[in-house]
Amino acid sequence: MKSKIIVTGIVFLFFVNFVFSGEIHPGLQKHIEKLGDNESVKVIFIFNGKQPKEVLDVMKSEGAKIKRSFSIIDAASADLPKGLIKKFSEKGHVKRVQLDHVTNVSLDVSSYKIGANKVWPNATVSNIDVAVIDTGVYHHSAYTVVSDIDFSTDGNPQDYYGHGTHVSGIIASNDATYKGVAPGTRIMNVKVLNQYGWGYESDVVAGIEYSVNNGAEVISMSLGCYVYPCDGTDAMSLAVDSAVAKGKVVVVAAGNSGPDGSTILSPGCARDALTVGATDDNDAVVWFSSRGPTGDGRIKPDIVAPGYYITSTYLGNGFTTFSGTSMATPHVSGVVALMLGTNNTLTPADVKRVIQSTAINIGYDINSQGAGRVDAYNAWFTVIPKLPEPILNESLNETNRTKRIKIPPGLLKKNMTKNIGLLPDSSAYGFKRFFENIRMFTTLGQLKKCERYLNHADLRLGELKVMIEKEGDEYADSLLRDYKSDIAACDDILQDTKEYDEKGLVNAALKTAKHLDVLEEVKDKVPENAKRALENALQASRKGHDNIVAKIEAREPGNSAELNLRLAEDYLNSAAELTEQGKIFDAEKKLKEYERLLKKAISSADAGKKFGKDMKNFNDLLAENSPKHLEVLLTSYEKAEDKTLVKERIGNVMKNTLVEKRKVSDKESAIERQIEKSAPDVASSSPGRSGTAPGQSGTAPGQSGGQGGGQGGGSSGGSPGNSGSAPGQNK
């Protein structure tokens, strides 16, 4: 019998970043060099596209013992004799053969620390299913388990280890003393790790696939392994990104390998995962919490949450205390459940952006704290449909009432470098800044001051663009810091002031939308020393923009809906231009923004209708413009290369735009007939005209997305009931 090494800490597997079609991954190569000639090895085949059953049958006939084939990624796991690995790697349909890595587990007052208790009186989470992919979940009296499945080596879904039970309580416990972040959330028990706290990477991929296919809104993963470099190209990361593309929010532990940098575990390095580090009761990042950047230079973690001495549910209906990023992760999963329970139109990108934009900056570098410590109440409050502010004095004249603001198209076309005046490399630049401060000092009225700050922010971005073009890299960091300061100052004013100017706020929203577009444009052009300042500027800009739009929506949802619709059109037109130029991956990013903003527009309209607002103007605008959207989408669809992920995304976006168009107009347009002719698959999968009342929203715009690649699993939390913890554990 082969001996199995039971690992309760972090497994360190080192392998290089780059792999090529048909290759044996270097991590696997090193592993098989240690094996005897007659030994077998557990592997994962990454294929070049979907494989028919016949291909797997041939592999079986040639000596591969296929364990599982996956639909969430183009892959299959197998036991393969050492001598056949090279032969199988050279088959034309195999992109890469990698090791099926061993994956391990990675925890009273913490719910109050993040403000979750302020949400509970108004929370609705009984319709939210969170898949806990872990060691199993004990059926504790403090929460409800709605399903059980086992992919581990134990052969049953019971939790013998305690880790998954502890995680579940942090999310959903209704206990009077040890209450979870989102009490009442339904738990899906997806067991992938055995009674000793370990399992295989392929087991985890199977668990992700099951969760996606069986209705989980949130997937919580307090597990992983340490790979080098952790660049988001392994099978688990690939599966996480695929799950997010299918509309699931995936929350993953960063790992317990800190405090050094570049210690993020997989799948925490997955591009679209919401990766979580750990803090203590004093909002300090705990020493063991893994730090970024990822192996390919991306910022991780995305957020931090309480993960030090956390008391939660345990086996036998008991409670116990653990520490680790395993415990921080379900705090964020619970916040996501609160958000989705209130607003089920949110996309994973919406959730991630709001959680980051509302986080509390606790003063650490961005690769230690991400955006900061999660704030459950502010994240939840940001996404709820807000009631209009009451007009207390009905005798107010019409000029003091909120009015619909006509918003023209082409919002993102503004030239940021026009009329910017002196540049930072000018000897007289100091005078320019001096007079800006004088004008600010003499500006009366809070909203006027906010407008002035936004004008200054405009100037800083214009100067940044010009200086980058002039290769004046030394100015980028300071300009970005000044930009962030101006945006934050305006945002502080808007949070505190009781002044209200609908037109001024709409203009402010337009400015910050343009700022975000410009910051994304220069993201890859700023020098290395300004990268952190750029990320901070992006976070401040997103937060400022979201807060402005929320304030508009609270008074006049129609303006918010129209604003988001116009912005969506801009991104759609940009995507079409990029597709025309053959820049399909850049086009995909623009399409994601179009999809998100269209959904936000419809969500605002729904909120307005819910609270008695007349949404006829928006419905008319959507009915008038959606055929134009469809025309642009169809043109891009026809120009995109076949079998590309971008083409798939365009098709999905077109399908959902058809759905929304048919809700506000039952009249068939010429472009719909053209879609039926040129893209029959899209037309046939789009629901027909159902006579839904104008303003209602149904199926949210779908998502389709790319798949990452990569390796490895690992540990993110205290290991229950074990002494002599492996490196990186904290109990």
Secondary structure by P-SEA (a helix, b strand, c coil): cccccccccbbbbbbbcccccccccaaaaaaaccccccbbbbbbbbccccccaaaaaaaaaacccccccccccccccccccccaaaaaaaccccccccccbbbbcccccccccccccccccccccccbbbbbcccccccccccccccccccccccccccccaaaaaaaaaccccccccccccccbbbbbbccccccccccaaaaaaaaaaaaaccccbbbbcbbbbccccccccaaaaaaaaaaaabbbbbbbccccccccccccccccccccbbbbbbcccccccccccccccccccccccccccccbbbbbbccccccccccaaaaaaaaaaaaaaaaaacccccaaaaaaaaaaacccccccccccccccccaaaaaaacccccccccccccccccccbbbbbcccccccccccccccccccccaaaaaaaaaaaaaaacccaaaaaaaaaaaaaaaaaaaaaaaaaccccaaaaaaaaaaaaaaaaaaaaaccccccaaaaaaaaaaaaaaaaaaaaacccccccaaaaaaaaaaaaaaaaaaaaaaaaaccaaaaaaaaaaaaaaaaaaaaaaaaacaaaaaaaaaaaaaaaaaaaaaaaaaaaaacccaaaaaaaaaacaaaaaaaaaaaaaacccccaaaaaaaaaaaaaaaaaaaacccccaaaaaaaaccaaaaaacccccccccccccccbbbbbbbbbbccccccccccccccccccccc
